[in-house]
Amino acid sequence: MKINKSNCVWIGVWITLLAVNARAAEPTQYRRLSVSDYRDRMKAGWIGQIAGVSWGAPTEFKYRSCTIPEDRMPRWQPGMINDAFDQDDLYVEMTFLRTMEQYGLNCSIRQAGIDFANSRYDLACANNVGRENMRKDGIAPPDSGHPNFNRCSTDIDYQIESDFSGLIAPGMPNVPITMGEKFGRIMNYGDGIYAGQFMGAMYTEAFFEKDVVKIIEAGLKAIPADSQYAEMVRDMLKWSKECPTWLACWQRCEDKYRKGREYNKAPTALDGVECKINGAYVLMGLLYGKGDLDQTMKIACQCGEDSDCNPSSAGGVLFTTLGFSKLPERFTKELNEKTIFSFTAYNVPGLLDVCEKLARQAIVKEGGKIEKVKGEEFFLIPVKAPKPSRLELAWAPGPIAGSKFTEAEMAQITIPGSAKGMKAALDKVAPGWSIANCNSYMDPGLRPEEQGRKNVLATYPKALDTPCVLSRKVDIPAGKTTTLKLSVGHHPLGDWALVVKADGKELLRKPVGKTTATNGWLDVSVDLSEYQGKSIVLELLNQPTDWNFENGYWEKILIESK
């Protein structure tokens, strides 16, 4: 046969088709994991997060652009494992689990946004901006996290909330990629999303791999190779081989990813909450910890900046490689599994159940199987290459989606701390009083129960220099002793100053915190007898101290005359 150009083309097409058909005929490869082993490792992943955030909590953002000295590191105590139930590093991501539990793994991004907008906890950085975009302006995701509306779009937020996406997806890196495109876009963009997808993909590999370098490399494959976040990961893998100590490697990170303007182009990047520098510290712990649980979390913490979230991420990944049954007792023996995580419906067993439920959905969706052999269930998880999201740059963003909530969707969003809602709550605790300058942080309003007391009003100051104020005009009868009686409480992690004023005159100023309140509650009496026969305006101030869990809890506000 005479061979010409046309023949060559057809031969090439024929060969290509044969190759495609051959690949299509290849049997699907599966990873096999018993359900009991999955639960054991998944539970360990949560315990690693709990241990890391509890250990690092006293140091959070107290060391900026410097490392934490050895003698300033808290010492791990077994009881610390119960210090994380009020930590946002955990309960925020459980909001996403709850959405999927209620609406399924395939829930819409808009439903995810509505549920996040209805969250009742305090937020900062990208989370807070994204939520306010939805609550106040009706900007739905993905635009709620777009740089045009969110100046914090490369902050650490989704990075520290993405652990769930890997813990429900053993061996399935495309699941955390998808989760990032759904939940990550509520508040982040570009590197801010890749950071969470990377963390989630590391967890998926940790179910099957103990070598941290291979786990990190698996995470790297799940994000765009040309992103700055991927560049940081490659740098960490390279520098950890070149630098004999983590301190030397830390300095390289500081010079390039903390001080380097090229890598801090987003508006809030230099605030120390940028995802790349904190992501580097997670990897610092994993790479220099050499598989040691304590050293991994300790190094990630000692790097500074967000020094409770970073050891939490590092600990979560590493603990997953071992499984709960193989963890040292110092991380497990005092765990209270019945305690409910703040702002959630979950205690530890409930958390494990919802993750298993979602993992089953994810495996079937990804083309896997669930089989039973001699009474034991196994996950057969298909091996698939990750398909990273498209490359985005927060400092040169693409077009917005024009996503706005409809009127019907906005009607589903209830804003805590609204004037109408707070007045209704106040009327149930102290009828006749008015309220002003109450922030929407930390779920203000009526609490059916709070720290053992029923029907408690929760308030939060508007700003550090602007207290929340309860006020009322009162007629003080002549010839009687009149007393203002209060029973007030504080958040377990914070304190505040109770200030009582009459016609602007300060009658009392008292701290409400662990040192003054018994079991979280303080009873106060203020004598108003000097105002007999007069009409006065009483003011009760929820005065912030250090802007850290400044909730005022009001169980009793009573004026008594005898």
C-alpha positions in Angstrom: 0.0 0.0 0.0 1.3 3.4 -0.9 1.5 5.5 2.3 0.7 9.2 1.9 -0.2 12.0 4.4 -3.9 11.0 4.4 -3.1 7.4 5.3 -0.9 8.6 8.1 -3.7 10.7 9.5 -6.2 7.9 9.5 -3.6 5.5 11.0 -3.0 8.1 13.8 -6.7 8.4 14.5 -7.1 4.6 14.6 -4.2 4.2 17.0 -5.6 6.9 19.3 -9.0 5.2 19.3 -7.5 1.9 20.2 -5.6 3.5 23.1 -8.8 5.3 24.4 -10.7 2.0 24.1 -8.0 0.2 25.9 -8.0 2.7 28.8 -11.8 2.5 28.9 -11.5 -1.3 29.2 -9.1 -1.1 32.1 -10.8 -2.3 35.3 -11.5 0.4 38.0 -9.0 0.2 40.8 -10.3 0.4 44.3 -8.9 1.1 47.8 -10.5 -1.1 50.4 -11.3 0.3 53.9 -13.4 -1.3 56.6 -16.1 0.9 58.0 -14.8 0.3 61.5 -11.3 1.4 60.4 -12.8 4.4 58.7 -14.6 5.5 61.9 -11.5 4.9 64.0 -9.3 7.1 61.7 -12.0 9.7 61.2 -12.5 10.0 64.9 -8.7 10.4 65.3 -8.8 13.2 62.8 -11.3 15.1 64.9 -9.3 14.4 68.1 -6.2 15.8 66.4 -8.0 19.0 65.6 -9.3 19.2 69.2 -5.9 18.5 70.7 -4.1 21.0 68.5 -6.5 23.9 69.0 -6.7 23.3 72.8 -3.0 23.2 73.1 -2.3 26.3 71.1 -5.3 28.4 72.2 -3.4 30.4 74.9 -0.9 31.6 72.3 -3.3 32.5 69.4 -2.0 35.7 67.6 0.2 36.7 70.5 3.3 36.0 68.5 3.4 37.9 65.2 6.4 37.5 62.8 8.2 35.8 65.6 8.4 32.3 67.0 7.1 31.2 70.4 10.0 30.5 72.8 10.3 27.1 74.3 9.6 28.3 77.8 6.4 30.1 76.7 4.8 27.0 75.2 1.9 25.6 77.3 2.4 22.0 78.6 -0.1 19.4 77.4 -2.3 18.1 80.1 -4.8 15.3 79.4 -7.8 17.4 80.7 -7.1 20.0 77.9 -8.8 17.7 75.4 -12.1 19.0 76.7 -11.2 22.7 76.1 -12.2 22.8 72.4 -16.0 22.5 72.6 -16.2 26.3 72.4 -13.6 26.7 69.7 -14.6 28.2 66.3 -12.0 26.1 64.7 -14.4 23.2 65.2 -18.0 24.4 65.4 -17.9 26.5 62.2 -17.1 23.6 60.0 -19.8 21.6 61.7 -22.3 24.1 60.2 -21.4 22.7 56.8 -21.9 19.2 58.0 -25.3 20.1 59.3 -26.3 21.6 55.9 -25.3 18.4 54.2 -27.0 16.2 56.8 -30.3 18.1 56.3 -30.1 18.6 52.5 -27.7 15.9 51.3 -24.2 15.8 49.9 -25.5 17.6 46.8 -27.0 20.5 48.6 -26.8 23.8 46.7 -24.3 26.5 47.3 -27.2 28.9 48.0 -28.6 26.7 50.7 -25.1 26.5 52.2 -25.0 30.2 52.2 -28.4 30.6 53.9 -27.4 28.2 56.7 -24.1 30.0 57.2 -25.9 33.4 57.2 -28.1 32.1 60.0 -25.2 31.0 62.1 -25.1 32.5 65.6 -21.5 32.5 66.5 -18.9 35.4 66.5 -16.8 35.6 63.3 -13.9 37.6 62.0 -12.0 38.1 58.7 -13.3 36.5 55.5 -16.0 34.6 57.4 -17.5 37.7 58.9 -17.4 39.7 55.7 -18.9 36.8 53.7 -21.7 36.4 56.2 -22.4 40.2 56.4 -22.5 40.3 52.6 -25.3 37.7 52.7 -27.2 39.1 55.7 -27.2 42.8 54.9 -26.8 43.0 51.2 -28.2 39.7 49.9 -25.0 38.9 48.1 -25.2 35.1 47.7 -22.2 32.8 47.2 -20.0 32.6 45.2 -20.0 36.4 45.1 -20.0 36.6 48.9 -16.4 35.5 48.8 -15.4 37.4 45.7 -12.7 40.0 46.1 -15.0 42.7 44.7 -17.1 42.2 47.9 -14.7 40.5 50.3 -11.4 42.2 51.0 -10.4 39.2 53.1 -10.7 36.6 50.4 -7.3 35.0 50.9 -7.5 34.9 54.7 -7.1 31.6 56.5 -10.9 31.0 57.1 -11.7 28.1 54.8 -8.3 26.6 55.4 -9.2 26.0 59.1 -12.7 24.9 58.3 -12.1 22.4 55.6 -11.0 19.4 57.7 -14.5 18.0 57.4 -14.2 17.7 53.6 -11.4 15.2 53.9 -12.8 13.3 56.9 -16.0 12.4 55.0 -14.0 11.4 51.9 -11.4 8.7 52.5 -9.2 8.3 49.4 -11.4 10.7 47.3 -9.6 14.0 46.7 -12.2 15.3 44.3 -14.7 15.5 47.1 -12.8 18.2 49.1 -12.2 20.0 45.8 -16.0 20.0 45.2 -16.6 21.1 48.8 -14.2 24.0 48.4 -16.2 25.1 45.4 -19.4 25.0 47.5 -18.5 26.0 51.1 -15.2 27.7 50.5 -16.8 30.2 48.1 -19.0 31.5 50.8 -16.1 33.5 52.2 -12.9 32.9 50.2 -11.5 33.1 46.7 -8.3 31.9 44.9 -5.6 30.8 47.3 -8.1 31.1 50.1 -10.1 28.2 48.5 -7.1 26.2 47.4 -5.9 26.3 51.0 -9.0 24.4 52.1 -9.0 22.0 49.2 -5.3 21.2 49.9 -6.0 20.5 53.6 -9.0 18.4 52.7 -7.1 16.3 50.1 -4.3 15.7 52.7 -6.9 14.1 55.0 -8.2 11.9 52.2 -4.8 10.4 51.7 -4.1 10.1 55.4 -6.6 7.3 55.6 -4.2 5.2 53.5 -0.7 6.7 53.9 1.5 7.4 56.9 4.4 9.1 55.0 3.7 12.9 55.5 5.7 13.8 52.4 3.4 11.6 50.3 0.4 13.0 52.1 1.5 16.6 51.3 2.2 15.6 47.7 -1.3 14.2 47.4 -2.7 17.5 48.6 -0.6 19.4 46.2 -2.1 17.5 43.2 -5.6 18.8 44.2 -4.9 22.5 43.6 -3.8 24.5 40.6 -0.1 24.1 40.1 0.4 27.7 39.1 -1.2 29.1 42.3 0.9 30.8 44.9 -0.4 28.4 47.4 1.0 25.5 45.4 4.3 27.3 45.1 4.4 27.6 48.9 3.8 23.8 49.3 6.6 23.1 46.8 8.9 25.5 48.7 8.1 23.7 52.0 8.9 20.3 50.6 12.2 21.7 49.2 13.2 23.8 52.1 12.6 21.1 54.7 15.3 19.1 52.9 17.7 22.0 52.8 17.2 23.5 56.3 18.5 21.4 59.2 16.1 23.0 61.7 12.5 24.2 61.6 13.7 27.6 62.8 15.9 28.0 59.7 13.0 27.0 57.5 10.7 29.3 59.4 12.9 32.3 58.5 12.7 31.5 54.8 8.9 31.4 55.1 9.0 34.7 57.0 11.1 36.4 54.3 9.1 35.2 51.3 5.5 34.6 52.5 5.2 37.1 55.4 7.4 40.0 54.3 7.4 39.4 50.5 5.0 41.9 48.9 4.7 39.7 45.8 3.0 37.1 48.0 0.9 39.5 50.0 -1.1 41.3 47.4 -4.5 40.9 49.0 -5.7 43.8 51.1 -5.5 42.0 54.5 -2.6 39.7 53.7 -0.1 41.4 56.0 -2.4 41.1 59.0 -1.0 37.6 59.7 -4.2 35.8 58.8 -3.3 35.1 55.2 -3.6 31.5 54.2 -0.2 30.8 52.7 2.0 31.8 55.7 -0.3 29.8 58.1 -0.5 26.9 55.7 3.3 26.9 55.7 3.3 26.6 59.5 0.9 23.6 59.2 3.4 21.9 56.9 6.3 23.0 59.2 4.8 20.9 61.9 4.2 17.9 59.7 7.6 17.9 58.0 9.7 18.6 61.0 7.6 16.7 63.5 8.7 13.5 61.8 5.6 11.6 62.7 5.7 12.5 66.4 2.2 13.7 67.5 3.5 16.1 70.2 6.3 17.6 68.1 4.1 18.0 65.1 1.5 20.1 66.9 4.2 21.9 69.0 6.2 23.1 66.1 3.1 24.2 64.1 2.2 26.2 67.2 5.6 27.7 67.9 5.7 29.2 64.4 3.2 31.8 65.7 0.5 33.8 64.0 -2.7 31.7 64.1 -1.0 29.3 66.5 -4.1 27.3 67.6 -5.6 26.7 64.2 -2.3 25.6 62.6 -1.5 22.8 65.1 -5.1 21.8 64.9 -4.8 21.2 61.1 -1.4 19.5 61.5 -2.7 17.3 64.3 -5.9 16.4 62.5 -4.0 15.1 59.5 -1.4 13.2 61.5 -3.8 11.7 64.0 -5.9 10.4 61.0 -2.9 8.2 59.9 -3.0 6.4 63.2 -6.6 6.0 64.2 -8.2 6.7 67.6 -7.5 3.2 68.9 -3.7 3.8 68.5 -3.5 7.2 70.1 -1.7 7.7 73.3 -3.9 7.9 76.4 -2.9 11.4 77.1 -5.1 12.5 74.2 -8.0 10.2 74.9 -8.5 9.1 78.5 -10.3 12.3 79.7 -12.3 13.0 76.6 -15.9 13.8 77.5 -17.8 12.5 74.5 -21.2 13.7 75.7 -20.5 17.4 75.6 -22.2 19.2 72.7 -20.0 21.5 70.6 -21.1 25.1 70.9 -23.7 26.2 68.3 -24.1 22.7 66.9 -26.3 19.6 67.3 -23.3 17.3 67.8 -21.3 15.6 70.5 -18.5 13.3 69.6 -20.6 10.2 68.8 -23.1 12.4 66.8 -20.2 13.9 64.9 -18.9 10.5 63.9 -22.4 9.3 62.8 -23.0 12.3 60.5 -19.5 11.9 58.9 -20.1 8.2 58.3 -23.5 9.0 56.7 -21.9 11.6 54.4 -19.0 9.3 53.6 -21.4 6.6 52.4 -23.0 9.1 50.1 -19.7 10.3 48.8 -18.4 6.8 48.0 -21.5 5.9 46.0 -21.4 9.3 44.2 -17.8 8.7 43.3 -18.6 5.3 41.8 -17.5 3.2 44.8 -19.2 0.4 46.6 -20.2 -0.7 50.1 -20.0 -4.5 50.6 -20.4 -6.8 53.6 -18.1 -9.7 54.2 -18.8 -12.1 57.1 -20.9 -9.5 58.8 -18.3 -6.6 58.4 -18.9 -3.7 56.1 -16.2 -2.4 53.8 -15.8 0.7 51.6 -14.5 0.0 48.1 -13.2 3.4 47.1 -12.4 4.1 43.4 -9.0 5.5 42.7 -9.4 8.7 40.7 -6.9 11.4 39.9 -7.8 14.8 41.4 -9.2 17.5 39.1 -8.2 20.9 40.5 -10.3 24.0 40.3 -9.4 26.7 37.7 -6.7 29.2 38.6 -7.9 32.4 40.1 -5.9 35.4 41.5 -7.5 37.4 44.3 -5.5 40.5 43.3 -6.7 40.2 39.6 -10.1 38.5 40.0 -12.3 37.2 37.3 -15.9 38.6 36.8 -18.5 38.3 39.5 -21.4 35.8 39.1 -24.0 38.4 39.9 -25.4 36.1 42.6 -28.1 37.7 44.7 -30.5 36.0 47.1 -34.2 36.2 46.1 -36.8 37.8 48.4 -37.9 34.3 49.4 -34.3 33.3 50.2 -33.7 36.5 52.2 -36.9 35.7 54.2 -35.2 32.5 55.4 -32.3 34.5 56.9 -32.9 35.8 60.4 -30.4 38.3 61.7 -29.6 37.9 65.4 -29.4 41.1 67.4 -32.0 42.9 65.4 -33.8 45.7 67.3 -37.2 43.9 67.1 -35.8 40.6 68.1 -33.8 41.9 71.0 -36.8 43.9 72.4 -39.0 40.8 72.3 -36.3 38.8 74.1 -35.7 41.6 76.7 -39.5 41.8 77.4 -39.4 38.1 78.5 -36.6 38.7 81.0 -37.2 42.3 82.1 -40.5 43.9 80.8 -40.4 47.7 80.5 -36.6 48.0 79.7 -35.1 49.1 76.5 -31.9 48.0 74.7 -29.4 49.8 72.6 -26.0 49.2 70.9 -26.3 45.4 70.9 -24.0 43.7 68.4 -25.1 40.6 66.4 -22.0 38.6 67.5 -22.3 35.5 69.7 -26.0 34.8 69.3 -27.6 37.6 71.3 -31.2 37.2 72.3 -33.2 34.9 74.5 -31.5 31.7 75.6 -33.9 29.0 76.9 -31.0 27.8 79.1 -27.5 29.1 79.7 -25.1 27.6 82.3 -27.8 26.1 84.4 -30.2 29.1 84.3 -33.5 29.3 82.4 -34.6 32.1 80.1 -31.4 34.2 80.0 -31.0 37.3 77.9 -27.6 37.4 76.1 -26.2 40.7 74.9 -23.0 41.7 73.2 -21.4 45.2 73.0 -21.5 47.1 69.8 -17.8 47.8 69.9 -14.8 47.9 72.2 -15.6 51.5 73.1 -19.4 51.2 72.9 -21.2 49.1 75.5 -24.6 47.5 75.1 -27.0 49.4 77.3 -30.2 48.3 79.0 -32.2 51.3 80.2 -35.5 52.2 81.9 -37.1 55.2 83.5 -38.0 54.4 87.1 -40.1 56.2 89.7 -38.4 55.6 93.1 -41.1 55.7 95.9 -40.6 57.9 98.9 -40.3 56.4 102.4 -39.1 53.0 101.1 -35.8 51.2 100.6 -35.4 50.5 96.9 -32.9 48.0 95.6 -31.8 47.0 92.1 -31.1 43.3 92.1 -29.3 41.7 89.2 -28.1 38.2 88.4 -25.6 38.3 85.6 -23.2 35.8 84.0 -20.4 35.6 81.5 -19.2 33.4 78.7 -16.9 30.6 79.9 -14.0 32.0 77.9 -14.5 35.7 78.6 -15.5 38.4 81.0 -17.0 41.9 81.0 -17.6 44.9 83.2 -21.1 45.5 84.7 -21.7 49.2 85.0 -24.8 50.6 86.7 -25.7 54.3 86.2 -28.6 56.5 87.5 -29.1 59.7 85.5 -25.6 59.3 84.1 -24.0 58.9 87.6 -22.0 55.7 88.0 -23.3 53.7 91.0 -21.4 50.5 90.4 -18.7 49.0 88.2 -17.9 45.3 88.7 -16.0 42.7 86.7 -18.1 39.7 85.7 -15.8 36.8 85.1 -14.2 33.6 86.5 -12.7 35.5 89.5 -16.0 37.1 90.6 -18.8 34.8 89.5 -19.7 31.5 91.1 -20.4 28.8 88.6 -20.5 31.6 85.9 -23.0 33.8 87.8 -22.8 36.9 89.9 -25.6 38.4 92.1 -25.5 42.1 92.6 -27.5 44.5 94.7 -27.5 48.3 94.2 -29.2 50.6 96.8 -31.3 53.3 95.1 -32.6 54.8 98.3 -30.9 58.2 97.7 -33.3 58.7 94.9 -36.5 58.4 97.0 -39.4 60.4 95.5 -37.5 61.0 92.2 -37.9 59.7 88.7 -34.5 58.5 87.3 -33.2 56.8 84.2 -31.3 53.6 85.1 -28.7 52.2 82.7 -27.1 48.8 82.9 -24.0 48.5 80.7 -22.5 45.4 79.2 -19.1 47.1 79.0 -16.4 45.2 77.1 -12.9 44.7 78.6 -10.6 43.1 76.0 -13.0 42.3 73.2 -12.8 38.5 73.8 -16.1 36.7 74.4 -17.8 39.8 75.9 -21.3 38.3 76.2 -23.4 39.7 79.0 -25.9 37.2 80.4 -28.9 38.6 82.3 -31.0 36.1 84.3 -32.6 38.6 86.7 -33.3 42.3 86.5 -35.5 43.3 89.4 -36.3 46.6 91.2 -37.6 45.9 94.7 -39.0 48.4 97.2 -39.8 47.7 100.9 
